[in-house]
Amino acid sequence: MLELDKVFEEYLPNSEEMVGDVKTRRRLSPGQALAVDTTITDDLPRLIEIIISSFGRDVKSYRVYGSVGQLNWTLAYIPWVAVLRRNITTSTERGYYVVLLFSQDMQECFLSLNQGFTQFRETFGDKIGQKKISQVARLAAEVLQIPPSFIVGRLDLSATRPLGKGYENGAIVSRRYSVHDDVSEDQFRADLSQLLELYDQLATKLGTNLSDHLDQLSSDDYQEAANEIATTETEKSLPSGSLLPPSKVVGKEGAKYKRNPEMAAIAIRAAKYQCEVDPSHGTFTSRKTKQPFVEAHHLIPMQQQDEYEVSLDVPENIVALCPGCHRRFHHARFGELKASLGQLFSAREGALKSRDIVLELAGLLKIYKSDVDED
């Protein structure tokens, strides 16, 4: 197919430019797109829209667009052309969609039913996000009737950056085309048709948000993600007042409410990476974040969520603890916890009420007299 051949042949040779006497990656400037750029941003999307219409599908139900990177930034290492169902997502950062991905070394490309990695990175951080997007991809593939000629699961895009690795791990099902293949438009058309049918299947079977089907994060992954997000992501502003309760996830240990590491990250950042029982309590320095490692603990445990019509998974209900104090809150005798619980509750009572979480200290102490089995 001529458009694929053009990208394979011209993208890498045009990926660098001379700035003075230094060769550097080409910068994307307004009005200076090269012919290979427009093949990806204009020609391929236009062809795909024509193909979609030929299937009898309403092309207006889809957003079809290509990218070689953002203006005023350097050229993307992995260019792509995406086909998004508007009722599922309108951005490649989120949701799932069909996408044509070119490998970083320009030796192959993949037509893939894939996922947006940015939403996983924002929620879990890079490391845990890669694990989670892979988990969702496996779950999604299990519900589909996949043709034998397609690749199931992870791709090899020769990616060296997190977003590219996100596409590798987020792949659900894909069709591979090598630089050495003679790919016809008829073959491309047939593969696109099958992937759009799989896209429809997935929407019918799992709905518009695949992450709703994620297993609960393990305690270690939750704490690691919270610490990573606290140091690597810009803090998001939350609406004031009460928030809706989180959804439940059915895992091996039954149904539990989701805990959002972003909420824990806000609390950890506010505590300045110090134990809120006693800031002098020691911990270790995280290899990943280079900050003191503290753990997030829900003061009113998430196992109490059924008793509330508002979310308990909010920063005001999450305290940062050194690992020793965290273990103590879960395993120590109640008498050893009472003073610390009173101290933390006194500091948080007003903030809890701002989220419409109302509880007396006596009620909190009663909860801790029984086992607290979740952070």
C-alpha positions in Angstrom: 0.0 0.0 0.0 1.6 3.2 -1.2 0.8 5.2 2.0 2.5 2.6 4.3 5.5 2.4 1.9 6.0 6.1 2.0 6.1 6.2 5.8 8.5 3.3 6.0 10.8 4.9 3.5 10.7 8.5 4.4 10.0 8.9 8.2 13.4 8.0 9.7 15.5 9.8 7.0 13.4 13.0 7.8 13.5 12.6 11.6 16.5 14.8 12.2 17.7 18.2 11.2 20.8 20.3 11.6 20.7 23.1 14.2 23.9 25.0 13.7 26.5 22.3 13.5 24.5 19.8 15.7 22.2 17.1 14.3 19.1 17.0 16.5 15.5 15.5 16.3 13.3 17.5 13.9 11.1 20.1 15.6 7.5 20.4 14.4 6.8 24.0 13.4 3.6 25.5 12.1 3.4 25.5 8.3 6.5 23.4 7.9 5.1 19.9 7.6 6.9 17.5 5.3 5.3 15.2 2.7 5.7 12.2 5.0 4.0 14.1 7.8 0.9 14.8 5.7 0.8 11.2 4.7 0.1 10.3 8.3 -2.0 13.3 9.3 -4.0 13.7 6.1 -3.7 11.0 3.5 -4.1 7.9 5.7 -7.0 9.3 7.8 -8.8 10.3 4.6 -8.3 6.8 3.2 -9.6 5.2 6.4 -12.7 7.4 6.4 -13.5 6.3 2.8 -13.0 2.7 3.8 -15.3 3.1 6.9 -18.0 4.6 4.7 -17.7 1.8 2.2 -18.6 -0.6 5.0 -22.0 1.2 5.4 -20.8 2.7 8.7 -21.6 6.3 9.7 -18.2 7.9 9.5 -19.5 10.8 11.6 -19.6 8.3 14.5 -15.8 8.1 14.4 -13.0 10.5 15.0 -10.2 9.5 12.6 -6.9 11.4 12.8 -3.2 10.9 12.7 -0.2 12.4 14.6 3.5 12.8 14.1 3.8 14.8 17.4 2.7 18.1 18.8 3.5 21.4 17.2 6.6 23.1 18.7 7.8 19.8 20.1 10.0 17.3 18.4 8.9 14.6 16.0 7.1 11.6 17.5 9.1 8.4 17.7 6.0 6.3 17.0 3.6 8.0 14.7 0.0 6.8 14.5 -3.4 7.1 12.9 -6.4 6.4 15.2 -10.0 5.4 14.7 -12.1 6.3 17.7 -15.7 5.6 18.3 -17.0 8.9 19.6 -19.3 7.3 22.2 -16.3 5.6 23.7 -13.5 8.2 23.5 -12.5 11.2 21.5 -8.8 11.2 22.6 -6.0 8.7 22.2 -5.1 9.4 25.8 -8.1 7.5 27.1 -10.4 4.6 26.4 -9.8 2.1 23.6 -9.8 2.4 19.9 -8.4 1.0 16.6 -5.0 2.5 15.7 -2.4 2.1 13.1 1.0 2.2 14.8 4.4 2.5 13.2 7.3 0.9 15.1 10.1 3.2 16.2 12.6 1.6 13.9 10.2 1.8 10.9 10.5 -2.0 10.2 6.9 -2.8 10.7 3.5 -1.3 11.6 0.4 -2.7 13.3 -3.3 -2.2 12.9 -4.3 -2.6 16.5 -7.3 -2.6 18.9 -5.4 -0.7 21.6 -5.8 1.5 24.6 -4.8 5.0 25.8 -1.9 4.8 28.2 -2.1 8.3 29.6 -5.2 7.5 31.8 -3.3 4.6 33.3 -0.1 6.7 33.9 -2.2 9.4 35.6 -4.0 6.9 37.8 -1.2 4.5 38.6 2.1 6.1 37.6 4.3 4.7 34.8 5.5 1.4 36.3 2.1 0.2 37.8 0.3 1.8 34.8 2.2 -0.5 32.4 1.1 -3.6 34.5 -2.5 -2.4 34.6 -2.9 -1.7 30.9 -1.5 -5.2 30.2 -4.0 -6.7 32.6 -6.9 -4.9 30.9 -5.6 -6.0 27.5 -5.6 -9.7 28.6 -9.1 -9.3 30.1 -10.5 -7.7 26.9 -9.0 -10.3 24.6 -10.6 -13.1 26.6 -14.1 -12.0 25.6 -13.4 -11.6 21.9 -13.6 -14.1 19.0 -10.3 -13.3 17.4 -9.3 -14.4 13.8 -6.3 -16.7 13.7 -4.3 -14.3 11.6 -4.2 -11.7 14.3 -1.7 -11.2 17.2 -3.2 -11.3 20.7 -1.6 -9.1 23.3 1.7 -7.3 23.6 3.4 -5.8 20.5 7.0 -5.0 19.8 7.3 -1.4 18.6 11.0 -1.1 19.5 9.7 1.6 21.9 12.2 3.4 24.1 9.7 5.8 25.8 6.8 5.2 28.3 4.0 6.2 25.8 5.4 3.8 23.2 5.7 1.0 25.8 2.1 1.8 26.8 1.0 1.0 23.2 3.0 -2.2 23.3 1.4 -3.3 26.6 -2.0 -1.9 25.8 -2.5 -3.9 22.6 -5.6 -6.2 22.7 -5.5 -7.7 19.2 -3.5 -6.6 16.2 -2.5 -7.2 12.6 1.2 -6.9 11.7 2.6 -5.5 8.4 6.4 -5.7 7.8 8.3 -3.2 5.8 9.1 -6.2 3.4 5.4 -7.1 2.9 3.5 -6.1 -0.2 0.3 -5.0 1.6 -2.6 -4.4 -0.7 -5.4 -1.9 0.0 -7.9 -4.9 -0.1 -5.9 -6.6 2.7 -5.8 -3.5 4.7 -9.6 -3.0 4.2 -10.4 -6.5 5.3 -8.2 -6.2 8.4 -9.8 -2.9 9.3 -13.2 -4.4 8.9 -12.4 -7.2 11.3 -10.9 -4.9 13.9 -13.9 -2.6 13.8 -16.1 -5.6 14.4 -14.0 -6.6 17.3 -14.2 -3.0 18.6 -18.0 -3.3 18.5 -17.9 -6.7 20.3 -15.8 -5.3 23.1 -18.1 -2.3 23.5 -21.1 -4.7 23.8 -19.5 -7.1 26.2 -17.4 -4.8 28.5 -18.9 -1.4 27.9 -17.2 1.9 27.3 -14.8 1.9 30.3 -12.5 -1.2 30.4 -10.8 -0.1 33.6 -14.1 -0.8 35.4 -13.2 -4.4 35.1 -9.7 -4.1 36.7 -9.0 -6.2 39.7 -8.3 -4.4 43.0 -4.8 -3.1 43.3 -2.6 -5.1 45.6 -1.5 -3.2 48.7 2.1 -3.0 47.5 1.1 -1.7 44.0 -1.3 0.8 45.6 1.3 2.3 47.8 4.0 2.3 45.1 1.6 4.0 42.7 0.6 6.6 45.3 4.2 7.5 46.0 5.1 7.7 42.3 2.1 9.9 41.4 2.9 12.2 44.3 6.3 13.0 42.9 5.7 12.8 39.1 2.2 14.0 38.4 0.8 17.5 38.7 -1.8 17.6 41.4 -5.3 17.8 40.1 -7.9 20.1 41.7 -10.9 18.3 43.2 -14.4 19.7 43.4 -15.5 20.8 46.8 -18.0 18.9 48.9 -18.9 15.3 48.8 -17.8 12.9 46.0 -19.7 9.9 44.7 -18.7 6.5 46.2 -16.1 4.6 44.2 -17.2 1.5 42.2 -16.7 -2.0 43.4 -14.4 -4.5 41.8 -14.9 -8.3 42.1 -11.6 -10.0 42.7 -10.3 -13.3 44.2 -11.2 -12.1 47.7 -14.7 -10.9 46.8 -16.0 -7.4 45.9 -14.1 -4.5 47.3 -14.3 -0.7 46.7 -11.7 0.7 44.3 -9.0 2.9 45.9 -7.6 5.6 43.7 -3.9 6.2 44.2 -4.3 9.8 43.0 -6.3 10.5 46.1 -3.5 9.0 48.2 -0.9 10.9 46.3 -2.6 14.2 47.3 -2.5 13.2 50.9 1.1 12.1 50.8 2.2 15.3 49.1 0.3 17.4 51.7 2.0 15.5 54.5 5.4 16.4 52.9 6.3 12.7 52.9 6.3 12.5 56.7 4.5 10.3 59.1 1.5 12.1 60.5 1.6 10.3 63.8 5.2 11.6 64.4 7.2 13.4 61.6 10.4 12.2 63.3 9.6 8.6 62.5 12.1 7.2 60.1 11.5 5.4 56.9 13.6 4.7 53.8 14.2 6.7 50.6 12.3 5.3 47.6 14.6 4.2 44.8 11.9 5.3 42.3 10.9 8.7 43.7 14.0 9.7 45.7 11.6 10.8 48.5 11.0 9.3 51.9 8.6 6.4 51.4 5.4 6.8 53.4 2.2 4.7 53.1 -1.4 5.9 52.6 -4.0 4.7 55.2 -7.7 5.4 55.1 -8.5 6.8 58.6 -12.1 5.6 58.3 -11.4 2.3 56.6 -12.8 1.6 53.1 -14.6 -1.5 54.5 -17.0 1.1 56.0 -18.0 2.5 52.6 -21.4 0.7 52.6 -22.3 2.9 55.6 -21.9 6.1 53.7 -23.5 7.7 50.6 -20.4 9.7 49.9 -16.9 8.6 49.0 -14.4 7.7 51.8 -11.7 7.6 49.2 -10.8 11.3 49.5 -7.5 12.9 50.6 -9.2 14.3 53.7 -9.7 10.7 54.9 -6.2 9.5 54.0 -3.3 9.9 56.3 0.4 9.3 55.5 2.2 6.9 57.8 5.7 5.5 58.1 5.6 1.7 57.3 6.0 0.9 61.0 3.0 2.9 62.1 1.0 1.6 59.1 1.6 -2.0 60.3 0.7 -0.9 63.8 -2.7 0.5 62.7 -3.5 -2.9 61.1 -2.1 -5.3 63.6 -1.5 -3.8 67.0 -3.7 -4.2 70.1 -6.4 -1.5 70.2 -4.9 0.0 73.4 -1.7 0.9 71.5 -3.7 2.7 68.8 -6.2 4.8 70.8 -4.0 7.8 71.4 -2.8 8.0 67.8 -6.4 7.6 66.5 -7.5 10.5 68.7 -4.7 12.7 67.5 -5.3 12.0 63.8 -9.1 12.3 64.1 -8.8 15.6 65.9 -6.6 17.0 63.0 -9.0 15.7 60.3 -12.5 16.1 61.8 -13.2 19.4 60.1 -11.8 18.3 56.8 -13.9 15.2 56.9 -17.0 17.2 57.5 -16.2 19.3 54.4 -16.7 16.1 52.4 -19.9 15.3 54.3 -18.2 12.5 56.1 -19.6 12.7 59.6 -18.4 10.4 62.4 -17.7 10.8 66.1 -14.4 9.8 67.7 -16.2 7.1 69.6 -17.5 5.6 66.4 -14.0 5.6 64.9 -12.6 3.8 68.0 -15.3 1.2 67.8 -14.3 0.4 64.2 -10.7 -0.1 65.2 -11.6 -2.4 68.1 -12.4 -4.9 65.3 -10.0 -5.8 62.5 -9.1 -3.2 59.9 -8.3 -5.3 56.8 -7.9 -2.6 54.1 -5.7 0.6 53.8 
